[in-house]
Structures are given as C-alpha cells and as structure tokens.
Amino acid sequence: MSDSNAPSVTFRDLNLSNELLQGLDEVGYQTPSPIQAEAIPHLLQGLDILGHAPTGTGKTAAFALPLLSRLDMNDRSVQVMALAPTRELAVQVAEAFKRYAKHIPGFNVLAIYGGQDYSGQIRQLKRGVQVVVGTPGRVMDHMRKGTLKLNGLQALVLDEADEMLRMGFVDEVEWILEQTPPERQMALFSATMPKEIQRIARRHLNDPQEVSIKAKTATAETIRQRYWLVSGLRKLDALTRILEVEDFDGVLIFVRTKMATTELAEQLEARGHAAAAMNGDMAQKSREQMVARLKSGGLDILVATDVAARGLDVERISHVINYDIPYDTEAYIHRIGRTGRAGRSGDAILFVAPRERRMLGAIERATRKKITELELPSTEIVNKKRIADFKQKITETIASGHLAFMRGIIEEYQGETEASAMDIAAAMANIAQGGQSLLMAPEKKQPNKPRHDKRDSLEPRNSRGRQRERPPRAERGERGNRPERNSGGSRNMDLELFRIEVGREHGVEPSNIVGAIANEAGLDARNIGQISINDNFSMVELPLGMPKDVFTDLRKVWVCGQQLRISRDGEAPRGPAKDGRQPRSESKPRRKGPQGDDFKSEKKRAPKAKNKANSAGSRPDDGAKRKPSKRKPKPVDAS
C-alpha cells in the first residue's frame, strides 16, 4: 500500500535497460509516479500484479517499461498482450509501447480493435510482433480464426479492468484468459475493485503482489471544477460566451447522444470556432484523423460522447465542458480526467439544469470536492474581451511588417478622396468584420413574471427521484402489481415513469427490458429504476429528460416479438413505429390498458357487466371473468 506522495527514486534506480532509459529521457520522464515505483520492481522479477490506482496516475508506463525490459528480441512471436476496453485506449497504449521502445532495434507492436479491416491486422501478425494491444472482442476473433497465436505468451495485462466489466466484456476476457499459457505472468490494473474483478483476480492471478495508490481526491488536484446553473439563456448561447472569455488551448465537450455531437459541432462552426464531432458512428480512420488534428492544432474543439472519448489523451486539452450532465458520477470522473493529466492544470465546467441539482451533489460527494458556481460572463465582459482581441490582432499585424502594398493603396486612396486616416482605418475594420458587429447586442430585460418549465414545476421528489404524491394505481395502469427493483438503480438520479407495450403474456423478463433499453439508449443498467411487469404492458423508470432522438429510437425497439412503443406515464400509447418490420400477428385483440384508445372503444361496445370485469383485471378477449394475477415478479439483477 502507498499514499499519493511520490517516492524519492528515479527511473535509473529501477534497473531498466539503457534503451528504455534513453527513450524516457527523450520524452522528459525522470521521476516515476507512485504506481510506477511500486509496480515496476515486481514485474521485473516476473511476479503477478494486482494494481489499484485511479485513472491518469501512469499505469501504462508501470507495466509497459518492465515488460519491455524482459522481451527476447530474437523471438518474433507475441510475447506480451494487453487488453483494453476501448479502441482509443488500445491505440494509446500501443503508442506508449512504441514511444518507450524507440531505441530497441527490431521491436514491433500492433493495436488490434474493431472498426479496422482484418486483412491489415493479419498481415502484420504474420510478419511478427512482440507486443499486441487490443480490445477483447477483436482479440477473441483473431484467436478463434487462428491468426493470433499465444503459444509463446510471457505476460498478459488487463488495463482498466473495471471499465471492461462495465462495458460487458467479462465473458470475452474470461475466455481469453482460459486460452493463455498457465505459466504466463499477469498484471491486472483497475481504478475500482468490484467483486467481479476480485473474482477474476483470485482465479487467474498467481499469488499477486497488491499495489494500491490512493489519491487524495477522486479527481486530479490540478483540475479546477466549476458549474453553471442553466437558467434564462440557452445552453448554446452560454457555451459561446464561455468559449469567448475562457483562455483555452483545446476543448473537449461532452454530450449524451451521437446526434447531439454533430448538431453542436455544426452550431459552433457557424459561430466561428474550429469544431468537429466524434461519435461511435464514425469510421475508425476518421476518428484517428480527428484526434491527430486536435493534437496538431488544426482543431480546437471536439464534441464527443462518453464512449467515443474513452481513453483519449491529448496534451492540448485544457478544458472539459459537460454540456450534458452525465448519467452517473463515474462517467463525470472519466470525462474530466481527459484534462489535468500528468501534473498539468486543467478546467472542468459542468452545465446543470435545475432538475439536475441532485446529480451535482452526487458528483461532489464522489469527487470529494466542492464545485464552485461559474458566473456567466456578461455582455459587457464579452464585449471588452472582443475589443481586446481585436486590438491584439492589429498589434500582431503591424508587427508582422507585411504592410507596404496595402499602405500604398491607402495613401493613393487618401490622396484621391482627402479622407482622414482614421476614417479609412475604421472603414477597413468594418470590412474585416464582414459587415457584422464586433460587439454583442445588449441583453434584453427579462419580464418580472417568472417563467416555469413544465418539468421543473413537478412535485418534490424523494431519494429515488419519484414524485411523493402519485395518482392511484388504477390511473397509472399498474393494476396492483408490485414493482420489481432493478438492483443497479441509481439513487442519485431523477427518474421518470414510462409505459412499454410488452408484458408477461409475451414472455418478457426484467432482464430483457433492461438489456434492450440499456443497449439502445446507451444507459448503464444501474441507471434504470424500478420495473413493473403486467399482463400485456410494463412500467419502467428511466432518467428524467431523455433526449427526443433516444425516446424515438426506443419506440422502435423490439422485445419478445413486440415493439416497446414507449410512452410517458399518463399519455396514451402510440401506434407501432415504422422501422421496416411487421408486428406480430394476433388472432385476438389485446387490451392496451386504461389509458389506451382501444380500451375506450371496447368500453363503448362492451356490456356494462363486462366492463366491470375488465376493470377488475380480466382480459376482454374471451369475456371470461378471471381473477387478477397473483404471481409475484422475480427480483431483477441488472448487473
């Protein structure tokens, strides 16, 4: 165990090879971080390692340097393999291996991940590489095809093991571990140690040396964290003001959906910023080019989703802006970890809607840091900054000295018109502005009457985000069924109740609902609240304020042969969504519930006695009076 104080040793004290020391000198590394100082000696001795350290503490060098020192350069088979949860992190780790081994002759490393053509990866594997870094899915594919042979594997690394667990790669990782030689050395690094990771460690590590580095806070001390409480101004206008006033180098902006990345990037481009979008729909080559442009300065702002930016390490990123608040605290910590790395300073700004105050408190508890409120720059401040920037451009242009040609034209014009030099300069400034005003228009005075957002005027919510005062069960269409608890549900999130048109008679289980919604909406299963399964529909709690495009996509999702046709509690269920598939044929009409249109029409046609039977819970398809189902739903285990 160790604290966060760096040990008083240098890399030269760790018995690394001269070639590696030369490479470290060139990249400016002199003193190892705590995780490096503790892990490197154990790995050099061939021991297994169980490393517990937060992100950004130097875990890559902690395993790459000692494993490079033990390579046999006469052997061109795969000797070291590292598994990473995302393609971005796999590329980053492979680049680190290459950078450290710059002076080792004959060294080859290969990153293999989905999104790339198999043929190129197979050609490089046939030529021979000593180190492979890959994502679990693509590594498993190559192993099954026989294109990745691990007979000579000496060491295996699991990097960010908890992230692989969160992304659902546990089965793939277990399968890969079982195919590797039992005598191989193994290192497992993880920011957190959930039970599943501990189980893998007990099963596959051989008497591991535990190395645990506990930081003082969950986020780097060098990151200044601020939040802006969304009110009055639109988020885009507020973002524009912040970007105008903040002194930034590179900016990473996080949004929740793929569509939002494109929309926001286009809006920022229209306002004169060098911005681009990065999301999971982009080809891997395009994403790599985007990151290269950000590194080189050809791009200043990258708008991305959590998955697309995972593992992104660009030194230029000075600001991380959470344009959409994340669904959980871990995502926030990973987001702002893209800045303030390796001792550099950084800024993190969080946009918080009034209904999201609870998540702000959860983030402060998770990071063990008070986040200060950001005062949005006023029109006066923005205009002063614009004037200062304009003056600076004039100064830089004069300093460049390339004015002779234009000076001649101005002197000639002045002689022809007798206009003053000041008037000519002012006219040239207007031309440079393209007819647009340099200054921001004054703010309009807001009316005294407060404006209420419909969702902000809801009743107070309890710790699970549900309204304290709820309508009777019959009005909600739950018909007495006890809700099933999703064991992963977050208590730090406002939730909203939704209805989906699939139920017990369709054979649905809670795990089917959780899996379908989590995959389509990009949610962690733990962010899905209580689930109540009825005969032919179900009720489920989801995070409040779901984006419209996610809501539309969920309507089209099929579960157990039925479209979800999701609707908010209290709204009439909509008809089938058009997605090119035909709904399951039904020989008997199904009652849609007390809120549905079909039920209303049946009520008009059916006798009074039958209506009473229906309201008591019987199904109207055969007219029989049946007792309500007493079957209790099984508890959900969404993990």
Secondary structure, DSSP 8 states (H G I E B T S, - for coil): -B-SS--S--GGGGT--HHHHHHHHHHT--S--HHHHHHHHHHHTT--EEEE--TTS-HHHHHHHHHHHT--TT--S--EEEE-SSHHHHHHHHHHHHHHTTTSTT--EEEE-TTS-HHHHHHHHHH--SEEEE-HHHHHHHHHHTSS--TT--EEEE-SHHHHHHTT-HHHHHHHHHHS-TT-EEEEEESS--HHHHHHHHHH-SS-EEEEB--SSSS-TTEEEEEEE--SS-HHHHHHHHHHHS--SEEEEE-SSHHHHHHHHHHHHHTT--EEEE-TTS-HHHHHHHHHHHHHTS-SEEEE-HHHHTT---TTEEEEEESS--SSHHHHHHHHTTSSGGG--EEEEEEE-GGGHHHHHHHHHHHTS--EE-----HHHHHHHHHHHHHHHHHHHHHH---HHHHHHHHHHHHHH---HHHHHHHHHHHHTTT--SS--------SS----TGGGS--B-TTS-BSS---HHHHT-TT---B-BTT--SSS-EEEEEES--GGGT--HHHHHHHHHHHHT--GGG---EEE-SS-EEEEEETT--HHHHHHHHH-EETTEE---EETTS-------SS------SS-----TTSHHHHHHHHHS-HHHHHHHHTT--TTT-------------B---
